[in-house]
């Protein structure tokens, strides 16, 4: 059996892609959808338009009514990188987030802070999600 090597054009790999449901200036990769009550919430990393790296912005959340997925609303910033005690100029990338609801009714954000240590962190929310 011969070895097969696939080469990709660098320009092809650097093409801009968009989320089909968000504003064109918003980039939320690895989104995690959750239906809470009658709304669909999208939690994900947050890329900068024209950025030189990935996952370099604070976490924002978008939501839409489950019966109208054409009308998305930005719920705002739910977590800033500078809230993490391990955040610094070299280590601000936050990625692979997800949210779970605890037995106490609060929502908990789990994410990984960039860098060699790659810790998984947990942040309890003080905000209530609309049901």
Secondary structure, DSSP 8 states (H G I E B T S, - for coil): ---------HHHHT-----TTS-TT-B--S-EEEEETTEEEEE---B-TT-SSSS-S-EEEEEEETT-TT--EEEEEEE-GGGSTT-BTTB--EEEEEEEE-TTS-EEEEEEESSSS--EEEEE--S----
